[in-house]
Amino acid sequence: MKFSYGKTFLLGFGFFGVSVIWGVYNAFVPLFLANKFNLAPAFIGFFMTLDNIAALLIQPPVGAWSDRLRTPIGRRMPFILIGAPIGAIAFGLIPLASVLPLFVACTSTLLLSMAFWRTPVIALMPDITPSEYRSQANGIINFMGGVGAIIAFLGGSTLYRMNAAFPFWLGSALVILAAIMVFIFIKEPSTYEQGDEKPSMVASLKEVIRDSDRSALRILLAIFSWFVAYTAIEAFFTLYANKHLGMEEADGARLLGQLSLVFVLFAIPSGYLASRIGRRVTIMTGIIIMIVGMLLMYFLPGSTLTLVITKLPVLGTVPIIGLILMVAGLAWALININSLPMVVDMTDAARLGTYTGLYYLFSTLAAIAGPNINGWIIQLTGRNYNNVMLVAPFFMAIALLLMSGVRRGEAQTH
């Protein structure tokens, strides 16, 4: 098995499609819920976790299932070809729903179909990539995902001003294109390494818990902690910008686009940095930077955060909060690019999909907890959206403590 930059970029189209969908979803669905359906913050927080509740039940067992599946087109590809088209159709219908029950039906179909194919498409990366190149490969794939996020936030912000449905229709078209690209250009291995027994997510989780080294358990709990922090902010950021900073509805998405741009720029370099100084050190550096940025957004007054520093092509006006978010984008690249490679390098090739599923199990549990925690805090403090930034630094600090004890998961050489 050889490392191929071209093949990895093409595989990145799968993550590109996923990122466009969730970027648009996380940016604009909270605005629909608050301003169109007039829902309370606690309910918005719960609603924004419904996709993750479904993913919790579907993604880990699907990862293990895809490890065992054998078909003429591969073990991952059938999930992509079924889940992506259904998700694209449901996504395009979301902005057309004029009543809440129909809106819920569309979003439910979307989240079920997306949960069905996300783990298999991500598991393709370690399938076709040697261990020592997985941080770099994950950087490339997340680069593509970041491009998807930029399109979702910056392009979506512009389209949203024209018609609230346009960002969703763009997302539907792009996810179909992404699935077609992966199917045409990515060929799965014809043979797979097999362990002594078929992989089981439950058995693997028990193995992680019983392991005296605790490295796998520590990084999974760290992943949980930093995703609680990140998703708690992500679910409410456009409302934070709209309600607390007094910006227009589309401006919050544009600010997230500024974060995503820097994430893209540092996605590939962060993989190479980790290959030089180690994945653990790289991740811990990113966590520290994130803590500082979140505390600045909490403590600085809105008038300071919205003060315009400069105006750039594509990005538009860059206020102080935009600069903070750009630094946060760099930090998130250091964390996010190197965490999945650490997890999958704690197991053998037969369980790559299973351990990818465990990664998503813990990140999905966090994505359920984070928005609910922030939703209730916002509601119980009189809809003070500045409190969006209150919980996140605490959970990032827990992640930092956990990562300090991780001893395995660095790149392996063969």
N, C-alpha and C positions, 0 to 999 in steps of 0.2 A: 504493500500500500504506500503510495507516494503522495506528497503534499502538492496540490495544484492550486495556484492563485486563481486561475480562470474558473475552475470548477467551483471553488469556494465562493467567488463573487456571484456565480449563477445560482448557487444554493441560497445565497443571501436574498434572492428575490422572494423566497418563501417568507422569510422574516420581514421583508419589506411590506408584503401584503398584510401580514398580521399587524404591523406597526401603524400602517395607514388607518386600518379599521379602528384600532383602539385609541389612536390619537384623536381622531374625529369624535369618537364615542365619549371619551373622557372630557374633551373640551366643551362639547355642545349639549350633550344629554343633561348634565346638571342645570344648564340654563333653561332648557325646555321644562324640566321638573319644577324649577323655582318660578319662572316667569310665565310659562304657558299653563301649567297645571297647579301652580300656587301651593306646592308641597312644602312641609316644614323641613328644616335642616336634618333632623334625626332621620326622617323618612328618606330624604335624599341620600344620606349616608348609607342607609340600608339598601336602597335601590341600586346604588352604585357597587354593591357587593354581590348582587344576585348572579352576575356573570362568574364571579369567583367561587360562589357556592356550587354552581354547576360544574365549574372546572375542578373543584376539589373532589367531586364524586367521579368525574369522568377522566381527567388527564392522567393521573398516576396509573390506574388500571389499563388505560389505553396504551400507555408507554410500555407496560409489561406485555400486553397483548401483541403489540407490534414487534417486540423481541421474538415472540414465538411464531408469528405469522409467516407463511411462505406462499408467495403467489408468483406467477410469471412476470409481473411488473415490479416485484420487490415486496419487502415487508412493511415499508413505511408509505409507499405511494398510494395504495388504495384509500387510506384515511384522508389524504390530501385531496384526491379526486372526488370524494364524496362530500367532505366538510366544507371546502372552499366555495363551491357554487351555491350551496344552500345558504351559507352565511352571507354571501354577496347579495342575494335576492332579498333576504330579510333585512339587511342593513339599508338597502335602498328604500325600503318601505317605512322605516322609522319616522322620518320627518313628515310623512303624509298622514300619520295617525292623528286624528283630531280629538279622540277620546282616550282616556287613560287605559281602559281594558285592551283596546287595540294596540296602543303603544306598548303595553306590557307583553302582548302576544308576539309582536315583532322583535322586541329586544330578547325575549326568552328563546325564540327560534335562533336568533343570532348567536347568543351565548352558548347554546347547546352545540351548534354546528362548529363554532370556533374552538371550543374545548375538545372536540373530537379529533381535530387535525393538528393542533399546535404542538403537542409533545412529539408526534412522529416527525414533523418537519424539522424540529430542533435536533432530534436524535440523529438525523442524517449527517450532521456535522461530525461527531466523533466516529460515525460509521465509515466515513471516507477520508478521515484525517488522522495521521499518526500522533501519538500522545505529545511529543515534543513541540508540535506545531499548533496545538489546540487553542492556546491563548491568542496566537496570531489569527487563526481561523475564526475564532469567536469575535475577535476585533473586526474582521472583515464583514462577518454576518451582521454584527451590531452596527457597523457603518451603514450597511444597506437598510437596516431597521431604522437607523437615525435619519437617513434620507427620506424614508417613509413618514417619519414623524414630522420632519420639516415640511413636507408636502401637506401633511394633515393640518399642521398648526398655521404655517404662513400662508400656504395656498388656501387652506380651509377658511382662514380668517377673512381673506379677500372675497372668496366665494360666498361666505355667510352673509356679508354685507349686501350682496346681490340677491340671494335667495337662500333661505335657511336649509333647503333641501340639497343644494348643489354640492356641499362638501361630502354628503353621504353618497350621492350618485358617483362622484369621483372615486370614493373609496371602494364602492362596489366594482367599478370597472377595473381598478388597479389590482384588486385581490384576484379577480379572474385571470388577468394577465400574468400575475405572479405565479399562480398555480400552473398555468400552461407552460411558463418558462422552466419551472422546476421539473415538470413531467418530461419535457422534450430534451433537456440538456443534462439532467442528473441521472446517471445510471448507478443503481445500488450494487454493492458487492454481490457476486454470484454465490459466494460461500461465506458462512459466518462461523466465527469461533463459538464453540459450545462448551459450557461448563458441565459438571457432572450431573446437574439437575436443571430443570427448566426454571428460569428466573421468576421470582415472585416478589412483588412489591412489599407485601406484609413480612415475608421472610427476610428480605433485605433490610427493612426498617428494624426488625428485631435484632438483626446482626449489627446494625449501626448502634443501637442502644446498649447491646452487651459488650461491644468492643472496648477493651480496657484502655486503648489509646485515646478514645473520645474525640479524635480529630473530626471525624465525619459528623458526629452529633453536634459538636461545637459549631462547625461551619453552617450546618443546616439551621441551627438556632440563630446564628448570626444573620443568615439570609432572611429568616423570619423577622428579626428585629429591624434590619435596615429597610425591608419592604413595608413594614408597618409604618415607618417614618415617611417613606417616599409616597406610598399610596394614600396615606392620610392627607397629604398636601395635594397630590395630583387630583383627587376626587373633587376638591373644593377650590382649586386655584382660580379658575375662571370666575367663580362667585366671589372669591376673596378680592380679585382685581376689580370686579364690578361693584360690589357692596362696600368694601372697606377702603379701596383706593379711589373709588369714584370713576373708574374707567368705563368706556363703552364695552358692550358684551363681547365684541370680537377682539378687543385689545388683550384680554387675558390669554387667548390662544396665540396671539402674535408673540407675547412674552415667552410662552412655552416653546415657541419656534426658535427663539434666540438661544434658549438652553439646548435645544435639540441640535442646533447648528454646531455648537462647540462640542457637544457629545460626539457628533459625526467626525469632526476634525481630529478628535483625540481617541476615537474608537480603535483604530489600527495602531497608533503609537503606544497606547496603553498596554496592548498585548506584547509589543516588543520590549517595553519598559519592564514588564513582569518577567520576561525571559532573561533580563539582565540582573534585576535586583530581587526577583522572587515575587510570586503571586501574593503571598500573605502581606508582605511589606507594602506592595502597591495598593492593595485593598485598604489596609489600615490608614495609609496616607489620604486616600479618597474620603474615608469616613471622617477624619479630623477636619478636612476642608468643608465637608457638608455640614458638620456641626456648627462651625463658625458662620457659614452662610445663612443657615436657618435662624440662628440667634440674632443676626443682623436684621433679617426681615421681620422678626418679632419685635425687637426693641426700637428700631428706627421709626420715626413718625411717618405717616403716609405722605405728608408734604415733601419730606426728604426723599423718600423712595421713588416718587413720581417726577422728581426733578430731572429734566432732560439733559443728558451729557453731550450727545452727538446724534447725528442722523446718518444712517448707512444705507447703501443700496441693498435691496431685497428685505433687509431687516427693518427698515423704517427708523423711527425715532427710538433711541436707546436711553431710557431713564436709568437712575441708579439701581433700581431693582432689576432691570435688564442686565446690568453688569454683574450683579450678584448671581443672577441665574446662569449667566455664561460661565462663571467660575464653578458653579454647582454642576453644570454640564460636564466640565472637565473632571470633577470629582466623581460624578456618577459613572463616567467612562472607566475610571480607575477601578471602581468597585464592581460594576456590572459585567465588564468584559471578562474579568478573571475569575469570577465565582463559579460559573458552570464548569469550566475546565478543571477547577480544583475538585469539584464534586465527582465528576466522571473519572478523574484520575485516582480516585480512592477505590475503584473496583476494576473488574476485568471486562473484556470485550463482550462477553455474553450478557452482561447486565447493564450495558450502556443506556438502553432505553428505560430500564427500571430505575436507575439512579437519576436519569433525566427526569423521570416521573417524580422521584423523591424531591428533587430540586423544586419542581413546580408544586408539589404538595405543600411544602413549607412557605414558598412565596405566595401561594394562593390563600393559605390560612392567614397570612399577614394582610393580604389584600382584602380579606373579609373583615379583619379586626380594625385596620387603620381607618377607613372611612366611617365605620360605626362609632369608633372612639371620638373622632373629630366631630361627627354629626351631633352627638349628644353634648359634647363640650360647647359647641357653637350655640345649640338651642338652650342649654341651661345657663348660658351667660348672656342671654338676651340678644341672640343672633349677632354676637360680636365675631365677625369673620377674621379678625386679627389672630384669634386663638387657634386658627388653622396651623399656625407655626409653633404652638405651645408644646405639643407632645413629641414631635419629631426628634428634637435634639436628645431627649431622654433615651429614646429607643436606639438612636445612633450610638450613644455612649455605651449601651449594653452590647451592641454589635462589636464595638471596638474591644471591649473587655473579653468577649468570647473569642474573637480572632487572635488575640494575643496568645491563646493556648493551643492553636491549631499547629500540628506538627507534620502533617502529610498533605498531599495534593499538589505538590510542585510538579513541573514537567518531568516526564520520564524519558530516558534515552534508551534506544534499542540497538 
